[in-house]
């Protein structure tokens, strides 16, 4: 097949016709093609019809990690709906564990199972004592809205009244997710 000379954006569009997901890694010359494997398709959630795990759920020893995994798989699969990977919430876990978002996304894109991802996280995360991890988990579970960065507080001030039940107050940050996704009544 003859390929005309294309700039980077044209090349990505051309390849996008044939491959499910394309994204940049590093500089714009390094294009990584991710062909969604049948294995990943089988385990990725459709987040237009279901919810990712609660941020309270412990996965590989950490809160947030299971939710991040569900969203990452869905993003790679193209079934993420309104959910995003590598967002502020995900970055709380990634920052604490000192794991690179692109690196874990690359591993998840192989179609790795929950057990394989958990093992990968344990091998790549910054070594910490069990108490340090438990303490961080508890701090995340108890984080109040007033303790979030200004930009998040301002966003949530208008988001909460539009998207959460009027009758249920938000006590901690994780309540926002669990109320909206009907895990709390």
Contact map, one row per residue, 1 for C-alpha under 8 A:
11100000000000000000000000000000000000000000000000000000000000000000000000000000000000000000000000000000000000000000000000000000000000000000000000000000000000000000000000000000000000000
11110000000000000000000000000000000000000000000000000000000000000000000000000000000000000000000000000000000000000000000000000000000000000000000000000000000000000000000000000000000000000
11111000000000000000000000000000000000000000000000000000000000000000000000000000000000000000000000000000000000000000000000000000000000000000000000000000000000000000000000000000000000000
01111100000000000000000000000000000000000000000000000000000000000000000000000000000000000000000000000000000000000000000000000000000000000000000000000000000000000000000000000000000000000
00111110000000000000000000000000000000000000000000000000000000000000000000000000000000000000000000000000000000000000000000000000000000000000000000000000000000000000000000000000000000000
00011111111000000000000000000000000000000000000000000000000000000000000000000000000000000000000000000000000000000000000000000000000000000000000000000000000000000000000000000000000000000
00001111111000000000000000000000000000000000000000000000000000000000000000000000000000000000000000000000000000000000000000000000000000000000000000000000000000000000000000000000000000000
00000111111100000000000000011000000000000000000000000000000000000000000000000000000000000000000000000000000000000000000000000000000000000000000000000000000000000000000000000000000000000
00000111111110000000000000000000000000000000000000000000000000000000000000000000000000000000000000000000000000000000000000000000000000000000000000000000000000000000000000000000000000000
00000111111111000000000000000000000000000000000000000000000000000000000000000000000000000000000000000000000000000000000000000000000000000000000000000000000000000000000000000000000000000
00000111111111100000000000000000000000000000000000000000000000000000000000000000000000000000000000000000000000000000000000000000000000000000000000000000000000000000000000000000000000000
00000001111111110000010000000000000000000000000000000000000000000000000000000000000000000000000000000000000000000000000000000000000000000000000000000000000000000000000000000000000000000
00000000111111111000000000000000000000000000000000000000000000000000000000000000000000000000000000000000000000000000000000000000000000000000000000000000000000000000000000000000000000000
00000000011111111100000000000000000000000000000000000000000000000000000000000000000000000000000000000000000000000000000000000000000000000000000000000000000000000000000000000000000000000
00000000001111111110010000000000000000000000000000000000000000000000000000000000000000000000000000000000000000000000000000000000000000000000000000000000000000000000000000000000000000000
00000000000111111111110000000000000000000000000000000000000000000000000000000000000000000000000000000000000000000000000000000000000000000000000000000000000000000000000000000000000000000
00000000000011111111000000000000000000000000000000000000000000000000000000000000000000000000000000000000000000000000000000000000000000000000000000000000000000000000000000000000000000000
00000000000001111111000000000000000000000000000000000000000000000000000000000000000000000000000000000000000000000000000000000000000000000000000000000000000000000000000000000000000000000
00000000000000111111110000000000111000000000000000000000000000000000000000000000000000000000000000000000000000000000000000000000000000000000000000000000000000000000000000000000000000000
00000000000000011111110000000000011100000000000000000000000000000000000000001100000000000000000000000000000000000000000000000000000000000000000000000000000000000000000000000000000000000
00000000000000010011111000000000111100000000000000000000000000000000000000011100000000000000000000000000000000000000000000000000000000000000000000000000000000000000000000000000000000000
00000000000100110011111100000011110000000000000000000000000000000000000000000000000000000000000000000000000000000000000000000000000000000000000000000000000000000000000000000000000000000
00000000000000000000111110000011100000000000000000000000000000000000000000000000000000000000000000000000000000000000000000000000000000000000000000000000000000000000000000000000000000000
00000000000000000000011111111111000000000000000000000000000000000000000000000000000000000000000000000000000000000000000000000000000000000000000000000000000000000000000000000000000000000
00000000000000000000001111110111000000000000000000000000000000000000000000000000000000000000000000000100000000000000000000000000000000000000000000000000000000000000000000000000000000000
00000000000000000000000111110100000000000000000000000000000000000000000000000000000000000000000000000000000000000000000000000000000000000000000000000000000000000000000000000000000000000
00000000000000000000000111111100000000000000000000000000000000000000000000000000000000000000000000000000000000000000000000000000000000000000000000000000000000000000000000000000000000000
00000001000000000000000111111110000000000000000000000000000000000000000000000000000000000000000000000000000000000000000000000000000000000000000000000000000000000000000000000000000000000
00000001000000000000000100111110000000000000000000000000000000000000000000000000000000000000000000000000000000000000000000000000000000000000000000000000000000000000000000000000000000000
00000000000000000000000111111111000000000000000000000000000000000000000000000000000000000000000000000000000000000000000000000000000000000000000000000000000000000000000000000000000000000
00000000000000000000011110011111100000000000000000000000000000000000000000000000000000000000000000000000000000000000000000000000000000000000000000000000000000000000000000000000000000000
00000000000000000000011110000111110000000000000000000000000000000000000000000000000000000000000000000000000000000000000000000000000000000000000000000000000000000000000000000000000000000
00000000000000000010111000000011111000000000000000000000000000000000000000000000000000000000000000000000000000000000000000000000000000000000000000000000000000000000000000000000000000000
00000000000000000011110000000001111100000000000000000000000000000000000000010000000000000000000000000000000010000000000000000000000000000000000000000000000000000000000000000000000000000
00000000000000000011100000000000111110000000000000000000000000000000000000000000000000000000000000000000000000000000000000000000000000000000000000000000000000000000000000000000000000000
00000000000000000001100000000000011111011000000000000000000000000000000000011000000000000000000000000000000010000000000000000000000000000000000000000000000000000000000000000000000000000
00000000000000000000000000000000001111111000000000000000000000000000000000000000000000000000000000000000000011100000000000000000000000000000000000000000000000000000000000000000000000000
00000000000000000000000000000000000111111100000000000000000000000000000000000000000000000000000000000000000000100000000000000000000000000000000000000000000000000000000000000000000000000
00000000000000000000000000000000000011111110000000000000000000000000000000000000000000000000000000000000000000110000000000000000000000000000000000000000000000000000000000000000000000000
00000000000000000000000000000000000111111111000000000000000000000000000010001000000000000000000000000000000011110000000000000000000000000000000000000000000000000000000000000000000000000
00000000000000000000000000000000000111111111000000000000000000000000000000001000000000000000000000000000000000100000000000000000000000000000000000000000000000000000000000000000000000000
00000000000000000000000000000000000001111111000000000000000000000000000000000000000000000000000000000000000000000000000000000000000000000000000000000000000000000000000000000000000000000
00000000000000000000000000000000000000111111100000000000000000000000000010000000000000000000000000000000000000101000000000000000000000000000000000000000000000000000000000000000000000000
00000000000000000000000000000000000000011111110000000000000000000000010011001010000000000000000000000000000000000000000000000000000000000000000000000000000000000000000000000000000000000
00000000000000000000000000000000000000000011111001110000000000000000010011000011000000000000000000000000000000000000000000000000000000000000000000000000000000000000000000000000000000000
00000000000000000000000000000000000000000001111111000000000000000000000001000011100000000000000000000000000000000000000000000000000000000000000000000000000000000000000000000000000000000
00000000000000000000000000000000000000000000111111110000000000000000001001000011111000000000000000000000000000000000000000000000000000000000000000000000000000000000000000000000000000000
00000000000000000000000000000000000000000000011111100000000000000000000000000011110000000000000000000000000000000000000000000000000000000000000000000000000000000000000000000000000000000
00000000000000000000000000000000000000000000011111100000000000000000000000000000000000000000000000000000000000000000000000000000000000000000000000000000000000000000000000000000000000000
00000000000000000000000000000000000000000000111111110000000000000000000000000000000000000000000000000000000000000000000000000000000000000000000000000000000000000000000000000000000000000
00000000000000000000000000000000000000000000101111111000000000000000000000000000000000000000000000000000000000000000000000000000000000000000000000000000000000000000000000000000000010000
00000000000000000000000000000000000000000000101001111100000000000010011000000000000000000000000000000000000000000000000000000000000000000000000000000000000000000000000000000000000000000
00000000000000000000000000000000000000000000000000111110100000000110010000000000000000000000000000000000000000000000000000000000000000000000000000000000000000000000000000000000000000000
00000000000000000000000000000000000000000000000000011111100000010110000000000000000000000000000000000000000000000000000000000000000000000000000000000000000000000000000000000000110000000
00000000000000000000000000000000000000000000000000001111110000111110000000000000000000000000000000000000000000000000000000000000000000000000000000000000000000000000000000000100100000000
00000000000000000000000000000000000000000000000000000111110000110000000000000000000000000000000000000000000000000000000000000000000000000000100000000000000000000000000000000100000000000
00000000000000000000000000000000000000000000000000001111111001110110000000000000000000000000000000000000000000000000000000000000000000000000000000000000000000000000000000000000000000000
00000000000000000000000000000000000000000000000000000011111111111100000000000000000000000000000000000000000000000000000000000000000000000000000000000000000000000000000000000000000000000
00000000000000000000000000000000000000000000000000000000111111111100000000000000000000000000000000000000000000000000010000000000000000000000000000000000000000000000000000000000000000000
00000000000000000000000000000000000000000000000000000000011111001100000000000000000000000000000000000000000000000000011011000000000000000000000000000000000000000000000000000000000000000
00000000000000000000000000000000000000000000000000000000011111100000000000000000000000000000000000000000000000000000000000000000000010000000000000000000000000000000000000000000000000000
00000000000000000000000000000000000000000000000000000000111111111000000000000000000000000000100000000000000000000000000000000000000011001000000000000000000000000000000000000000000000000
00000000000000000000000000000000000000000000000000000011111011111100000000000000000000000000100000000000000000000000000000000000000000001001100000000000000000000000000000000000000000000
00000000000000000000000000000000000000000000000000000111111001111111000000000000000000001100100000000000000000000000000000000000000000000000000000000000000000000000000000000000000000000
00000000000000000000000000000000000000000000000000000010011101111111100000000000000000000100100000000000000000000000000000000000000000000000000000000000000000000000000000000000000000000
00000000000000000000000000000000000000000000000000001110111100111111110000000000000000000000000000000000000000000000000000000000000000000000000000000000000000000000000000000000000000000
00000000000000000000000000000000000000000000000000011110100000011111111000000000000000000000000000000000000000000000000000000000000000000000000000000000000000000000000000000000000000000
00000000000000000000000000000000000000000000000000000000000000011111111100000000000011000100000000000000000000000000000000000000000000000000000000000000000000000000000000000000000000000
00000000000000000000000000000000000000000000000000000000000000001111111110000000000000000000000000000000000100000000000000000000000000000000000000000000000000000000000000000000000000000
00000000000000000000000000000000000000000001100000011000000000000111111111000000000000000000000000000000000000000000000000000000000000000000000000000000000000000000000000000000000000000
00000000000000000000000000000000000000000000001000010000000000000011111111100001001110000000000000000000000000000000000000000000000000000000000000000000000000000000000000000000000000000
00000000000000000000000000000000000000000000000000000000000000000001111111110000000110000000000000000000100100000000000000000000000000000000000000000000000000000000000000000000000000000
00000000000000000000000000000000000000010011100000000000000000000000111111111000000000000000000000000000000110000000000000000000000000000000000000000000000000000000000000000000000000000
00000000000000000000000000000000000000000001111000000000000000000000011111111111000000000000000000000000000000000000000000000000000000000000000000000000000000000000000000000000000000000
00000000000000000000000000000000000000000000000000000000000000000000001111111111001110000000000000000000000000000000000000000000000000000000000000000000000000000000000000000000000000000
00000000000000000000100000000000010100000000000000000000000000000000000111111110000000000000000000000000000010000000000000000000000000000000000000000000000000000000000000000000000000000
00000000000000000001100000000000000100011001000000000000000000000000000011111111000000000000000000000000000000000000000000000000000000000000000000000000000000000000000000000000000000000
00000000000000000001100000000000000000000000000000000000000000000000000001111111100000000000000000000000000000000000000000000000000000000000000000000000000000000000000000000000000000000
00000000000000000000000000000000000000000001111100000000000000000000000001111111100000000000000000000000000000000000000000000000000000000000000000000000000000000000000000000000000000000
00000000000000000000000000000000000000000000111100000000000000000000001001101111111100000000000000000000000000000000000000000000000000000000000000000000000000000000000000000000000000000
00000000000000000000000000000000000000000000011100000000000000000000000000000111111000000000000000000000000000000000000000000000000000000000000000000000000000000000000000000000000000000
00000000000000000000000000000000000000000000001100000000000000000000000000000001111100000000000000000000000000000000000000000000000000000000000000000000000000000000000000000000000000000
00000000000000000000000000000000000000000000001000000000000000000000001000100001111110000000000000000000000000000000000000000000000000000000000000000000000000000000000000000000000000000
00000000000000000000000000000000000000000000000000000000000000000000001100100001011111100000000000000000000000000000000000000000000000000000000000000000000000000000000000000000000000000
00000000000000000000000000000000000000000000000000000000000000000001001100100000001111100100000000000000000000000000000000000000000000000000000000000000000000000000000000000000000000000
00000000000000000000000000000000000000000000000000000000000000000001000000000000000111111110000000001000000000000000000000000000000000000000000000000000000000000000000000000000000000000
00000000000000000000000000000000000000000000000000000000000000000000000000000000000111111110000000000000000000000000000000000000000000000000000000000000000000000000000000000000000000000
00000000000000000000000000000000000000000000000000000000000000000000000000000000000001111111000000000000000000000000000000000000000000000000000000000000000000000000000000000000000000000
00000000000000000000000000000000000000000000000000000000000000010000000000000000000001111111100000000000000000000000000000000000000000000000000000000000000000000000000000000000000000000
00000000000000000000000000000000000000000000000000000000000000011001000000000000000011111111110000000000000000000000000000000000000000000000000000000000000000000000000000000000000000000
00000000000000000000000000000000000000000000000000000000000000000000000000000000000001111111111000000000000000000000000000000000000000000000000000000000000000000000000000000000000000000
00000000000000000000000000000000000000000000000000000000000000000000000000000000000000011111111100000000000000000000000000000000000000000000000000000000000000000000000000000000000000000
00000000000000000000000000000000000000000000000000000000000001111000000000000000000000001111111110000000000000000000000000000000000000000000000000000000000000000000000000000000000000000
00000000000000000000000000000000000000000000000000000000000000000000000000000000000000000111111111111000000000000000000000000000000000000000000000000000000000000000000000000000000000000
00000000000000000000000000000000000000000000000000000000000000000000000000000000000000000011111111100000000000000000000000000000000000000000000000000000000000000000000000000000000000000
00000000000000000000000000000000000000000000000000000000000000000000000000000000000000000001111111100000000000000000000000000100000000000000000000000000000000000000000000000000000000000
00000000000000000000000000000000000000000000000000000000000000000000000000000000000000000000111111100000000000000000000000001100000000000000000000000000000000000000000000000000000000000
00000000000000000000000000000000000000000000000000000000000000000000000000000000000000000000011111110000000000000000000000001100000000000000000000000000000000000000000000000000000000000
00000000000000000000000000000000000000000000000000000000000000000000000000000000000000000000011111111011000000000000000000011100000000000000000000000000000000000000000000000000000000000
00000000000000000000000000000000000000000000000000000000000000000000000000000000000000000000010001111111000000000000000000000000000000000000000000000000000000000000000000000000000000000
00000000000000000000000000000000000000000000000000000000000000000000000000000000000001000000010000111111100000000000000000000000000000000000000000000000000000000000000000000000000000000
00000000000000000000000010000000000000000000000000000000000000000000000000000000000000000000000000011111110000000000000000000000000000000000000000000000000000000000000000000000000000000
00000000000000000000000000000000000000000000000000000000000000000000000000000000000000000000000000111111111000000000000000000000000000000000000000000000000000000000000000000000000000000
00000000000000000000000000000000000000000000000000000000000000000000000000000000000000000000000000111111111100000000000000000000000000000000000000000000000000000000000000000000000000000
00000000000000000000000000000000000000000000000000000000000000000000000100000000000000000000000000001111111110000000000000000000000000000000000000000000000000000000000000000000000000000
00000000000000000000000000000000000000000000000000000000000000000000000000000000000000000000000000000111111111000000000000000000000000000000000000000000000000000000000000000000000000000
00000000000000000000000000000000000000000000000000000000000000000000000000000000000000000000000000000011111111110000100000000000000000000000000000000000000000000000000000000000000000000
00000000000000000000000000000000000000000000000000000000000000000000100110000000000000000000000000000001111111110000100000000000000000000000000000000000000000000000000000000000000000000
00000000000000000000000000000000010110010000000000000000000000000000000010010000000000000000000000000000111111110000000000000000000000000000000000000000000000000000000000000000000000000
00000000000000000000000000000000000010010000000000000000000000000000000000000000000000000000000000000000011111110000000000000000000000000000000000000000000000000000000000000000000000000
00000000000000000000000000000000000011111010000000000000000000000000000000000000000000000000000000000000001111111000000000000000000000000000000000000000000000000000000000000000000000000
00000000000000000000000000000000000000110000000000000000000000000000000000000000000000000000000000000000001111111111100000000000000000000000000000000000000000000000000000000000000000000
00000000000000000000000000000000000000000010000000000000000000000000000000000000000000000000000000000000000000111111100000000000000000000000000000000000000000000000000000000000000000000
00000000000000000000000000000000000000000000000000000000000000000000000000000000000000000000000000000000000000011111110000000000000000000000000000000000000000000000000000000000000000000
00000000000000000000000000000000000000000000000000000000000000000000000000000000000000000000000000000000000000011111111000000000000000000000000000000000000000000000000000000000000000000
00000000000000000000000000000000000000000000000000000000000000000000000000000000000000000000000000000000000000011111111100000000000000000000000000000000000000000000000000000000000000000
00000000000000000000000000000000000000000000000000000000000000000000000000000000000000000000000000000000001100011111111110000000000000000000000000000000000000000000000000000000000000000
00000000000000000000000000000000000000000000000000000000001100000000000000000000000000000000000000000000000000000111111111000000000000000000000000000000000000000000000000000000000000000
00000000000000000000000000000000000000000000000000000000000100000000000000000000000000000000000000000000000000000011111111100000000000000000000000000000000000000000000000000000000000000
00000000000000000000000000000000000000000000000000000000000000000000000000000000000000000000000000000000000000000001111111110000000000000000000000000000000000000000000000000000000000000
00000000000000000000000000000000000000000000000000000000000100000000000000000000000000000000000000000000000000000000111111111000000000000000000000000000000000000000000000000000000000000
00000000000000000000000000000000000000000000000000000000000100000000000000000000000000000000000000000000000000000000011111111000000000000000000000000000000000000000000000000000000000000
00000000000000000000000000000000000000000000000000000000000000000000000000000000000000000000000000000000000000000000001111111000000000000000000000000000000000000000000000000000000000000
00000000000000000000000000000000000000000000000000000000000000000000000000000000000000000000000000100000000000000000000111111100000000000000000000000000000000000000000000000000000000000
00000000000000000000000000000000000000000000000000000000000000000000000000000000000000000000000011100000000000000000000011111110000000000000000000000000000000000000000000000000000000000
00000000000000000000000000000000000000000000000000000000000000000000000000000000000000000000000111100000000000000000000000011111000000000000000000000000000000000000000000000000000000000
00000000000000000000000000000000000000000000000000000000000000000000000000000000000000000000000000000000000000000000000000001111100000000000000000000000000000000000000000000000000000000
00000000000000000000000000000000000000000000000000000000000000000000000000000000000000000000000000000000000000000000000000000111110110000000000000000000000000000000000000000000000000000
00000000000000000000000000000000000000000000000000000000000000000000000000000000000000000000000000000000000000000000000000000011111110000000000000000000000000000000000000000000000000000
00000000000000000000000000000000000000000000000000000000000000000000000000000000000000000000000000000000000000000000000000000001111111000000000000000000000000000000000000000000000000000
00000000000000000000000000000000000000000000000000000000000000000000000000000000000000000000000000000000000000000000000000000000111111100000000000000000000000000000000000000000000000000
00000000000000000000000000000000000000000000000000000000000000000000000000000000000000000000000000000000000000000000000000000001111111110000000000000000000000000000000000000000000000000
00000000000000000000000000000000000000000000000000000000000011000000000000000000000000000000000000000000000000000000000000000001111111111000000000000000000000000000000000000000000000000
00000000000000000000000000000000000000000000000000000000000001000000000000000000000000000000000000000000000000000000000000000000011111111100000000000000000000000000000000000000000000000
00000000000000000000000000000000000000000000000000000000000000000000000000000000000000000000000000000000000000000000000000000000001111111110000000000000000000000000000000000000000000000
00000000000000000000000000000000000000000000000000000000000000000000000000000000000000000000000000000000000000000000000000000000000111111111000000000000000000000000000000000000000000000
00000000000000000000000000000000000000000000000000000000000001100000000000000000000000000000000000000000000000000000000000000000000011111111100000000000000000000000000000000000000000000
00000000000000000000000000000000000000000000000000000000000000000000000000000000000000000000000000000000000000000000000000000000000001111111110000000000000000000000000000000000000000000
00000000000000000000000000000000000000000000000000000000000000000000000000000000000000000000000000000000000000000000000000000000000000111111111000000000000000000000000000000000000000000
00000000000000000000000000000000000000000000000000000000000000100000000000000000000000000000000000000000000000000000000000000000000000011111111000000000000000000000000000000000000000000
00000000000000000000000000000000000000000000000000000001000000100000000000000000000000000000000000000000000000000000000000000000000000001111111000000000000000000000000000011100000000000
00000000000000000000000000000000000000000000000000000000000000000000000000000000000000000000000000000000000000000000000000000000000000000111111100000000000000000000000000011000000000000
00000000000000000000000000000000000000000000000000000000000000000000000000000000000000000000000000000000000000000000000000000000000000000011111110110000000000000000000000011100000000000
00000000000000000000000000000000000000000000000000000000000000000000000000000000000000000000000000000000000000000000000000000000000000000000011111110000000000000000000000111000000000000
00000000000000000000000000000000000000000000000000000000000000000000000000000000000000000000000000000000000000000000000000000000000000000000001111110000100000000000000000111000000000000
00000000000000000000000000000000000000000000000000000000000000000000000000000000000000000000000000000000000000000000000000000000000000000000000111110000100000000000000000000000000000000
00000000000000000000000000000000000000000000000000000000000000000000000000000000000000000000000000000000000000000000000000000000000000000000001111111000000000000000000000000000000000000
00000000000000000000000000000000000000000000000000000000000000000000000000000000000000000000000000000000000000000000000000000000000000000000001111111101100000000000000000000000000000000
00000000000000000000000000000000000000000000000000000000000000000000000000000000000000000000000000000000000000000000000000000000000000000000000000111111100000000000000000000000000000000
00000000000000000000000000000000000000000000000000000000000000000000000000000000000000000000000000000000000000000000000000000000000000000000000000011111110000000000000000000000000000000
00000000000000000000000000000000000000000000000000000000000000000000000000000000000000000000000000000000000000000000000000000000000000000000000000001111111000000000000000000000000000000
00000000000000000000000000000000000000000000000000000000000000000000000000000000000000000000000000000000000000000000000000000000000000000000000000011111111100000000000000000000000000000
00000000000000000000000000000000000000000000000000000000000000000000000000000000000000000000000000000000000000000000000000000000000000000000000011011111111110000000000000000000000000000
00000000000000000000000000000000000000000000000000000000000000000000000000000000000000000000000000000000000000000000000000000000000000000000000000000111111111000000000000000000000000000
00000000000000000000000000000000000000000000000000000000000000000000000000000000000000000000000000000000000000000000000000000000000000000000000000000011111111100000000000000000000000000
00000000000000000000000000000000000000000000000000000000000000000000000000000000000000000000000000000000000000000000000000000000000000000000000000000001111111110000000000000000000000000
00000000000000000000000000000000000000000000000000000000000000000000000000000000000000000000000000000000000000000000000000000000000000000000000000000000111111111000000000000000000000000
00000000000000000000000000000000000000000000000000000000000000000000000000000000000000000000000000000000000000000000000000000000000000000000000000000000011111111100000000000000000000000
00000000000000000000000000000000000000000000000000000000000000000000000000000000000000000000000000000000000000000000000000000000000000000000000000000000001111111110000000000000000000000
00000000000000000000000000000000000000000000000000000000000000000000000000000000000000000000000000000000000000000000000000000000000000000000000000000000000111111111000000000001000000000
00000000000000000000000000000000000000000000000000000000000000000000000000000000000000000000000000000000000000000000000000000000000000000000000000000000000011111111110000000000000000000
00000000000000000000000000000000000000000000000000000000000000000000000000000000000000000000000000000000000000000000000000000000000000000000000000000000000001111111000000000000000000000
00000000000000000000000000000000000000000000000000000000000000000000000000000000000000000000000000000000000000000000000000000000000000000000000000000000000000111111100000000000000100000
00000000000000000000000000000000000000000000000000000000000000000000000000000000000000000000000000000000000000000000000000000000000000000000000000000000000000011111110100000001001100000
00000000000000000000000000000000000000000000000000000000000000000000000000000000000000000000000000000000000000000000000000000000000000000000000000000000000000001011111100000000001100000
00000000000000000000000000000000000000000000000000000000000000000000000000000000000000000000000000000000000000000000000000000000000000000000000000000000000000001001111110000000000000000
00000000000000000000000000000000000000000000000000000000000000000000000000000000000000000000000000000000000000000000000000000000000000000000000000000000000000000000111110000000000000000
00000000000000000000000000000000000000000000000000000000000000000000000000000000000000000000000000000000000000000000000000000000000000000000000000000000000000000001111111000000000000001
00000000000000000000000000000000000000000000000000000000000000000000000000000000000000000000000000000000000000000000000000000000000000000000000000000000000000000000011111100000000000000
00000000000000000000000000000000000000000000000000000000000000000000000000000000000000000000000000000000000000000000000000000000000000000000000000000000000000000000000111111011000000000
00000000000000000000000000000000000000000000000000000000000000000000000000000000000000000000000000000000000000000000000000000000000000000000000110000000000000000000000011111010000000000
00000000000000000000000000000000000000000000000000000000000000000000000000000000000000000000000000000000000000000000000000000000000000000000111110000000000000000000000001111111000000000
00000000000000000000000000000000000000000000000000000000000000000000000000000000000000000000000000000000000000000000000000000000000000000000111110000000000000000000000001111111100000000
00000000000000000000000000000000000000000000000000000011000000000000000000000000000000000000000000000000000000000000000000000000000000000000101000000000000000000000000000011111110000000
00000000000000000000000000000000000000000000000000000000000000000000000000000000000000000000000000000000000000000000000000000000000000000000000000000000000000000000000001111111111000010
00000000000000000000000000000000000000000000000000000000000000000000000000000000000000000000000000000000000000000000000000000000000000000000000000000000000000010001000001011111111100000
00000000000000000000000000000000000000000000000000000110000000000000000000000000000000000000000000000000000000000000000000000000000000000000000000000000000000000000000000001111111110000
00000000000000000000000000000000000000000000000000000100000000000000000000000000000000000000000000000000000000000000000000000000000000000000000000000000000000000000000000000111111111110
00000000000000000000000000000000000000000000000000000000000000000000000000000000000000000000000000000000000000000000000000000000000000000000000000000000000000000001100000000011111111111
00000000000000000000000000000000000000000000000000000000000000000000000000000000000000000000000000000000000000000000000000000000000000000000000000000000000000000011100000000001111111100
00000000000000000000000000000000000000000000000000100000000000000000000000000000000000000000000000000000000000000000000000000000000000000000000000000000000000000000000000000000111111100
00000000000000000000000000000000000000000000000000000000000000000000000000000000000000000000000000000000000000000000000000000000000000000000000000000000000000000000000000000000011111111
00000000000000000000000000000000000000000000000000000000000000000000000000000000000000000000000000000000000000000000000000000000000000000000000000000000000000000000000000000000011111111
00000000000000000000000000000000000000000000000000000000000000000000000000000000000000000000000000000000000000000000000000000000000000000000000000000000000000000000000000000010011001111
00000000000000000000000000000000000000000000000000000000000000000000000000000000000000000000000000000000000000000000000000000000000000000000000000000000000000000000000100000000001001111
